Amino acid sequence: MATEVKVPTLGESVTEATVGQWLKKPGEAVKADEPIVSLETDKVAVDVPAPVAGTLGDIIAKEGDTVEVGALLATINEGAAATAAPAAPTPAPAAKAEAAALAPAASAPADEEGDAGNLTLSPAVRRLVLEHGLDPSKIRGTGKDGRLTKDDVVAAAAAGTAKAAASAPSAAAPAADASAAGPSRKQERVKMTRLRQTVAKRLKEAQNNAALLTTFNDVDMSAVIEARGKYKDLFEKKHGVRLGFMGFFTKAVCMALKDVPGVNGQIEGDEIVYNDFADISVAVSAPNGLVVPVIRNAESMSVAQIEKTIGDFGKRAKEGALTMEDMKGGTFTISNGGVFGSLMSTPIINPPQSAVLGLHRIEDRPVVRNGQVVVRPMMYLALSYDHRLIDGREAVTFLVAVKNAIEDPTRLLIDL
């Protein structure tokens, strides 16, 4: 008996997706609720689980196909044994070469082969593995179900601990000839994911429709660094989460939004919508790029609650477990490019929001305090905003309010 696997409901207003990657092959055994295919929507990647246990039958929708909600993806043969699957066809020479590059050496001990889940590679991860000449079975996967992420491959390449076995001497001659002919000039064309297409479209719309302007300030991080250093161990012991800088900045932003409500508003037609709540979008890193989940009602949360929420977002983003509901809405965005080493930037707003705060790296710089030149840990802040709604005075007032709260964290406690 064959059971159909169909595209599930993907979320409000989302009617279609792109088939990103099949995690199982025809004839492979699958367990009930085990992810078998990944779908890419405008906002997140969604794993589709097997509705029953059995073996994967015919795959109807191929990787890269656009499918609508309710469309047939594949069939599952219930109760069929994995050994009943037909023998795989002999791979073409090119496929053999790629498989050899990705497979562990035949002489490798069984306990060094790693989890089988690690060998299910996305196209981006597979490309990185080949580029760095790594053996994926030697890399510990941190993604969902132990799958490898791009971060895992980059870390392994930097550590130099997962090099693939050297090729046979007979294969070295052609490589030498190619080297003598000059440097390689390869090109690769990769179709944009649906998420990347949507990001590109929305950011370009923001530039076309909004009157974008960015204002800058810098902030002395001494007080926050001192507070964090003094209480981080007690904080982690009590709340079970690390004390970071995002908790301080999110609280400071929520206070500033109360003082300057226009920064928390948005334009709808010929009306301005003012929000008396702060749903803060925070950019976090995921295997497929940056995603922006939302901290709901951040204005009523403690620093500990904010840090727990952000930590949960980061973990689920790495596992590919964020949902459409996690990304929905948002009245203001905080983007922390400093974790990647950014000194300064002009972030682009996320419509229909009207402003975004960019955080950057902390570095020691000379500044003047009480007539003396001293060295302080400084950070540049950048507020990009829609000038149609937010005047320069409001933007500067908002940014100064954030600066004052960070330089004197006591303000966060007494709401000043």
N, C-alpha and C positions, 0 to 999 in steps of 0.2 A: 504493500500500500504506500502510495506516494503522498506526502504532505507538502503543500505549497508554502513557500516563503515569500511574503509580500512586503512592500515598503510600508513601514508603520507610520502613524501620525507623527509628524515632525515638529509640530508646534504651531502656535497661532500665526496665521498669514503665510506659512511656509508650505508650498504645494508641491515642490519638486526638489530633487537632490541629484548629485553626481555620484556614480559608483566609484569609490576611491580605490579600494583594494579588497580582493577576495582573500580571506584568511585561511580558507580551506579549499582543497582541490576536489574535483569530482572523484567519488570512490572513497574518500577519506571518512573515517568514523567521526561522528560529532555527538556531543552530549547535549541533553536538553538545556537550554538557556546559555549555551556556549556561543560566543561571538563567532560568526562565520563570514561576515562582510562588513566593511566600513563604508558609510555613506557620508559625503561632504555636502553640507548645506551652506547657506549664506553666512552662517555664524559659527557653527561647530561641526565636528565630525561625530557621527552617530554610529555606534556598533549595533548591528542587527543580530539578535540571538537566534539560535535554532529553536523552533517551537517544540520539537520532539527529538528523541535520540534516534540514531540510525546512521546511515551513510549519505553523504551529499550526492545527489543525483545530477540532473542536467542544470547547468548554469545558463539562465536565460539572458540576463543583463550583464554585459561585459564591462570591464574596467574602463571608465571614461564615458560611459553611456549616461544620458540624462533620463531619470525615471521620476514618475509622479507618484504621489501617495496612493497606495493600493495596487501598484503595478507588481507583476510577478517577477521575482528575482531568481528563484531557483526552486528545485524540489528536493525533498529529503525522503529516502527510502527507509521506512521504519523497520527496525529489527534486523536489517541486513547487516551481515558481518563485514568488517573492514577488509577481511581477506578475500571477500567475494568480488572486490573491485577489479575491473579489467586491468591487465598489465599496461603500464604507461608506455606510450610509443617511444621509440628510440629518438632521443633529442638530436636536433640538427647540430652540426659542428660548432656553430657560434654559441648555441645554448650550452653545449658541453664545456666550452672554454669558460663561460661565465660560471657554470656550476662548479668547475674545478677551482676557480678562484675563490668561491664562497664556501666550499666544503672544507672541513678539517682534514688534515693529513690522515691517510688510511692507517698509519701506524700509531696514531695518537691513542693513549689509554682511554678507556671508556669513561672514567671519572673526570676527564678533562674536556669532554665534549660539550658540557653545559646543557642547559634546559632546551628542549626541542622548540619551545615557544620562541626562543631567541632567533631561530632560523627563519621565521616568517618576517620578511623584511619589506617595508614600504619602498616605493621607488626611490624616494629621496635618501633613505638610509642605505639602500643597496648601492646607490651611486657613490656615497661617501665611503662605504666599505671598500669598493673597488679602487677609488681614487687613492686611498691611503694604504692599500695593500694589506688589509687586516683579515684575520680569521674571526668571523662573527661568533663562532662557538666559544671563543675565549673571552668574550665581552659579556659582562653581567648586565642584563637588561633591566631598566627601571620603569619601563612603560607598563601599560595594562597587560596582565597575564604574562609578565616577564619579557614582553617584546622590546626590541632595541629602539631607542630614540636617537635623533641626530646628536643630542648632547652626550649620550653614552659613547657614540663612535668618536666624536671630537675629543672627549676625555681620554679614551683609549689610545687614540693617535698621539696625543700629547704625552701620555705616559710611556708609549712605546712598548706596551706589554702584550699586544695581541697581533703581532706580525704574522702574516700567512707564511707557510713553509716556502722555502726557496724553490723556484721551478727547476726542472731537470736541466743538466748541462746542455742537452741537445737543443733545448728551446732558447738558449742564451744567444746563439748566433744571430737569429733574425733580429733580436732586440739590439744587438750591437750594430748591425747594419743600419737599422732605423736611426740609431743615435748618431751614426756618422753622417747620415743624410741631412741632419739639421734638427732644430727643435720642433716638437710636435705642435701642430696648429689645428687642434680638434675643435669642433663645435657640437653642442648638444641642444636640441630643442625639446623643451618640456612644457606640456600644456599647463596653463595656470589653473590652480585649484579654484573651486567655486568660491571658497573663502577669500582667496587673494583677489579674485575678480571683483567681489563685492566691496572689499576694502578699497581697491583702486577706484571703483566707481563712486563710492561715498565720499572719499577724500577729494576727488576732483569736483564733485558737486559742491562740496563745502567751499572750495576756492572760487567756483563760478558764482555761487549764490550769496555768500556772506561777504561782508566788508571786513576782511581779516586784518587785525593789527596785533602786534606783540609788544608788551612792555616788560622791562627787566628790572630786577633788583638783586642785591646779594644779601645773604644772611650769615651771621656768625653762629656757627654750630656748637660753640664751646659749652654752653649751658646744657643743651640736649645731650651732647656726648658725655658730659660729666654725670648727668642724671642717669643715663643709660648704664654707664660703667659702674655706678654706685648700686643700682637696684636690679640689674639684669639677672643675677643669680637668684635673688629672692623672687623676682617676677616669674621666672621660668619654673621655679619650684612650686609656687602657689598656683599658677594658671596653666602650666603645662605647655607653654608656648614661649618662644624667644621674644624679647623686647626689641623691636626694630625702630627705625625712624618713621615708617609709614603711619604708625599709630599716632605719633605726635603731629605729623603734617595733616592727617585726616581730621583730627580734632580741631587743629588750627583753622583749616579750611571751613569746617562747619560753623565755627564761631564767626569767621569773616563773612560767610554767606548770610548770616543773620543781620549783620551790619550793612551789607550791600546786596539786597535781595535781587537786584537786576542781574547779577552775575549768575544767579541760580534760575533765571527765567529762560523763556524761549519764545520765538515768534511763530505764530500760527495764523497764516493769512494776514489780515490787517489788525490782529489782536496780539497782545503780549500776555503770556501765561506766567504768573508768578507762583512758585512752589514754596509752601511753608514747611517742606521736608527736604532732607538732603540725601538723595540716592547717589552715592559716589561710585563712579566707574573707575576701576583700577586696572591698569595694564599689567598682565602677567605673561610670562613666557611659556609657550606650549611647543610641542614637537613640530607643529605645522606653522608656527609663527606666533606673534603676539595676539592674545585675546583679551577682551575687556569685560569681565564679569562685574556685577554691581553689588555694592554694600548697601542694603536697604535700611533706611531710617538711621543713617550713621550719626545724625545729630543727637540721638538718644542713647548711643552706645558708649561704653567705657573704652579706654585704650586697650585693655585686655580683650574685650569682645571684638574690637576691630582687628587686632593682631591675629586672633583665632580665625576670624572669617577670611582674612587675606591668606593665612597659612593653608587653610582648607582649599581655597581657590587654587593656590599654587600646586598643591598636591594633586588635585583632581584634573588640573590643566595638563600636568605631566602625564597622567594616566589616560588622558583623552575622555574623561568622565564628566566634563562640564555639560550642562543641559542648556536648551534654548531659554528656559526661564531664568537661568543664572545671568544671561547676557541682556535680557530684556530691560528696556527703560534706561534710567540714569539721567541725572540732572546736571552733573558736573563731573569732569574727568581729571584724575591725577596720573601723570605718566612719568615714571622714574627712569630716565635714560642714564642716570648716574651709575646704576649697577653695571652698565656696559662700558663705562668710562667716558661718557659724553661730558664735555666741558660746558657747552651752551647750545641751545637749539631754539627753533621757532615752531612749536608743535601746532598741529592743525586740529581744529575743533571737530567733535563728533556729532553731526547733526542728529536731532534738532537742538542739541545743547548749544549754548552760546559762549562757553569758555572752557579752557583746559589749562591746568597748571603743570608746567614741566619742571621736574627736579633734576639736578645734575650732580656730578661727582664732587666730593668734598676734597679740598686740597689746601695745604698751608699757604697763606699769602700774607704779605706785609700790609698792615692797615694802621691807621692813626687812632690812638685811644688816649684821651686826656693830654694831647700834645706830644705823645710819644709814639714812635713807630714800633709796633709789636707784631708778632706772627700769630695768626689766628686760623683755625680751620674754617674756611669759607665755602659757601655754595652759591652758585647763581640760580635764581628763580626766574622763570619766564611764564608770563600769562598771555596766552593768545585768546582773543575775544572777538565777537561780532560787533563791530562799531555801529551797526544799525540800531542795536539795543543798548549797548554799554558805552558810556562816554569815557574819555580818557581819565577824568577825575575819579570816576567810580572804579576803574581798573586799578589806578595807582593806590587808591584808598584800600581796596581789597588786598593788594599785594603787600602793602605796608602793614596791614593788620596781621597777615600771616607771618611776616618777618618779626613783628613785635612779639607774637605769641611763641615763636620758636626761640627767640633770643632770651625770653623770660618765661619759661614754662609754667611758672606759678599762675600766670594769666589763664592757663587752661583749667586750673582747679577752681578759680573764683569767677570764671566767665567774664573776663575783663578785656 
